[in-house]
Amino acid sequence: MMANNTPKIAIKDLHKRFGDKIVLDGVNLDVPEGQSVVIIGGSGTGKSVLLKNILGLLSPEKGSIQIDNQNVVAINLSERERVLQKVGMLFQNAALFDSLTVWENVAFGLIEGRGMKRKEAREIAIAKLADVGLGADIGIRSPAELSGGMRKRVGLARAIATDPEIIFFDEPTTGLDPIMGDVINDLIVDRVKHLGATTLTITHDMASARRIADKIAMIYKGKIIWAGPVSEIDASGNDFVDQFIHGRADGPIQMDVRAG
Amino acid sequence: MNPLASIGRTTMAFFATIGRISQFTGRAVFHCFVPPFYGRLLGRQLIEIGYYSLPVVGLTAIFTGMVLALQSYTGFARFNAEGAVASVVVLSITRELAPVLAGLMVSGRIGAAMAAEIGTMSVTEQIDALTTLSTNPFKYLVAPRLIAGVLMLPLLVLVADIIGVFGGYLVSVYKLGFNPTVYLERTWDILEPLDVVSGLVKAAVFGFLISLMGCYHGYHSRGGAQGVGAATTNAVVSASVLILAFNYMITELFFAI
């Protein structure tokens, strides 16, 4: 898909705090249409909070989040539900509904969000499961019967079931072995390319980030400290980025580790 | 440590909780009346709360009616008023014991289950997933449980009324030697519609409170398994205390002299 000049998602001067703890401290980030942006950063740097603010699960104290030129920070519930119809989301632990079968999970957005008939939604769900390499027999199982990799795939099938314009991925490879992680990365790239969707991923897995991203942004202490094309990250000239991508203990990023 | 500061913090925390519960209640009630409605989920909750609670409520009612007949007989026999046993059993069961005991039993069974289920959904991001799938968690999770609670508790209490009175009848007739016809006549003569209606109104309120506390504590549970455990305990304890408090208030409303 051709990217145009207006970003699909534009985040401006976003602030969020919990009590005295400042989590987001003026985040600015553009996600161009049809591109895959990956936000990297260590644990507790504000990645998940940023994603939850974009999805409306948390409210920022200050700043704006524009999706298709609409500020989604101050919209009401029904407008938010309309905006969320454009969105798919793969949660870190897949967040599958235990009380539903696998196909019902995948078809959930179609049945409950869009009012589609169950029979029709089931056919689409089975097709989406096939897209992520799972057979129709998996569809009738309970999520509790699936392995971690299969749950991630089902989560991915649910995220793409409504053919969304925007897909968010929260730590898509966390908790998976390297091979399954690569399988998930391949599926993400393949499915996103197929849909032509805009994606925003948060991860601290650099192999995943390099595989998925068109553009990478690094968040540290609630601020985006570097952003650029994935091809430039190795020559970013930013000591924080260098330390993070090479996974070094020494450098400007100091972990809060106390000796026992 | 400054004791005034401690009292102040506790007071502020108390009012903050009251505020959160009020806000949650307002949102929950609002979504009970605004479409979309989830009929399948409501049906599932009606069966879960109504049908599956029947054994525990029935057993509670029959043993309560039996012990009530036995106790009131031994008490009244001291001043030759054994004839009042039928009246005491039916009035105690319909006005007080059936709604309160059914409420407490259902609170332990259903309130805990609701808090555990919704709490687990909360800590595993399933509630966030509902939101991202354009589904309002209040409409999908809370409203069907509230409606089912309000509808099913009165039906359960009606069944408990009948079974409880039957328990008293069994003991009175087969153990204490009452004449069955006279016992039933006395039961029927003393009973007024208000006695049953007040019990059913109480039941509807208790059903609302049980579902509300189950959903509220589940929805706000944090911190994994321990948080879900705490939510479950809080749901049962708060619903039980509220049942007893509201029982007094509704009794005052119906029967104040």
Boltz contact constraints between the chains, C-beta under 6 A:
constraints:
  - contact:
      token1: [A, 55]
      token2: [B, 132]
      max_distance: 6.0
  - contact:
      token1: [A, 57]
      token2: [B, 128]
      max_distance: 6.0
  - contact:
      token1: [A, 81]
      token2: [B, 134]
      max_distance: 6.0
  - contact:
      token1: [A, 84]
      token2: [B, 132]
      max_distance: 6.0
  - contact:
      token1: [A, 84]
      token2: [B, 134]
      max_distance: 6.0
  - contact:
      token1: [A, 85]
      token2: [B, 134]
      max_distance: 6.0
  - contact:
      token1: [A, 89]
      token2: [B, 132]
      max_distance: 6.0
  - contact:
      token1: [A, 91]
      token2: [B, 125]
      max_distance: 6.0
  - contact:
      token1: [A, 91]
      token2: [B, 129]
      max_distance: 6.0
  - contact:
      token1: [A, 95]
      token2: [B, 125]
      max_distance: 6.0
  - contact:
      token1: [A, 95]
      token2: [B, 126]
      max_distance: 6.0
  - contact:
      token1: [A, 95]
      token2: [B, 129]
      max_distance: 6.0
  - contact:
      token1: [A, 97]
      token2: [B, 126]
      max_distance: 6.0
  - contact:
      token1: [A, 108]
      token2: [B, 133]
      max_distance: 6.0
  - contact:
      token1: [A, 109]
      token2: [B, 133]
      max_distance: 6.0
  - contact:
      token1: [A, 112]
      token2: [B, 135]
      max_distance: 6.0
  - contact:
      token1: [A, 113]
      token2: [B, 133]
      max_distance: 6.0
  - contact:
      token1: [A, 113]
      token2: [B, 134]
      max_distance: 6.0
